[in-house]
Structure formats: C-alpha cells, structure tokens
Amino acid sequence: MKIKCLLVDDEYLGLTVLETHISKIPFLEIVDKRTNPLEAIEIIENRGVDLLFLDVQMPEISGVDFLRSLSKQPLTILTTAYANYALEGYSLNVQDYLLKPISFERFVKATNKVRTQFELLLNNSNSDKGKFIYVKADHKIHKINCSKITYIEGMKEYVAIYVKDEKRIIALQSLKNLLELLGSNFIQIHRSYIINRLFVKSLYGNRIEIEHKQIAIGKTYLKRVKEELFGFK
C-alpha cells in the first residue's frame, strides 16, 4: 500500500525538490501540493492524506501554527531552513524534520522512518483496540498485551513502555498516538506519562504510586486525574 502525500510549501522550488525525491520512492505517491497552507486543510480532511510534508516558514501561517489548527494531524515531516525548529516540531508530534537544502539520502532516512510508523498504525487499526498494540523496537515488531502495560514514559520522539514482569520496550512512537490506541484503562497524568489505572496503588499529594514507582502528576492534569481515579471533586 502506498503512502499518500500532501506537499505544502510557499516556494515552488521547495515543492519541486520534494516531488523529485518522492518520484524515486516506490511506496510514496503525491495526492496534491499547495503553496497556500490554508488550502491544504480541506484536502487533509477529505482526501485521506497519510503523510504531510510541511514547510515551517510561510507568509499566511507558519507550519507550526498550521499543525496546531488541525483537528486530526496526519503523519508529518517538517521542512525548514532553520535547525532550531526541530525541538518544537517534536513537541507537536511530527515524525521528522528535514533541513533545506534536502539531500536525497536524508529524505530516504526520514521516509523510511515514516513507513515503519505507517505500517504500525495499519496493524494497530486492524487489531482489537485496547487489547493489543504493535510497536517497533530492536529491529522487531512487538505485539504488546495492553492489560500488562503499567505505564508509558515519553522521551521526545521515543517512548519507554513498561510491561509487568517483562523488560521495558523503547520504541519510536509518540504518547499522543499511543493514547489513541490504548483502551479506557489508560489516562495521561503528565505530558510525559500515561498510566494504566489498574496498577495504581495510591495517591500522595500530587504523586501517584504505580507498581514500585512514584510519578508526579502535571499541574494541568491534577484535577481530572483526582476526579477520574479517586472520585475527588
């Protein structure tokens, strides 16, 4: 199955470079391209875009603000002439960023990463939601029983998945994507932590004890966590 790509860059040269690179990758196909990001919103919502190549600096709206405006974000690769956007990009759940001028070697590396994540998303969408998830780690695809996951820790573009009585699994994935795949027993308590409520032992101040670890609850999550897990109003 090919990955359907949308290209958004206010400069035609930027679009041309992406088109040339994509033409050499057999698992990618272009569904559309736009120089105005505002025109891309309808395409994303109605035409089944799997992968968005998005320029960061554009006159109408920045790529970062554009991503924040989307109700449902496809897999995304940022393209930019400025390396300092990389950290902000990862906080927005992007898969990679490409620094202009974009070499074909670097492009291949980024799209191979996306291909792996795309295949995992397909596997997860075909599985029983909340029962199992599939992640890639150590050059293998791991099928993980959700009922055995105690908590998940976010580490920029990676996550550490802690499974009861098993070795932790570090995978190229995001907390946001995993939370959408996990069942109702999971709740985010911090920007860097998702926990399985079935393994919660106690609450002490703003810290939750789960298995043998205490995890701080983020300030913006504290009220909801207390209500949902402990019935506090």
Secondary structure, DSSP 8 states (H G I E B T S, - for coil): --EEEEEE-SSHHHHHHHHHHHTT-TTEEEEEEESSGGGHHHHHHHTT--EEEEES--SSS-HHHHHHH-SS--EEEEEES-GGGHHHHHHTT-SEEEESS--HHHHHHHHHHHHHHHHHHHHHHHS-TTTEEEEEETTEEEEEEGGGEEEEEEETTEEEEEETTS--EEEE--HHHHHHHS-TTEEEEETTEEEEGGGEEEEETTEEEETTEEEE--TTTHHHHHHHHH---
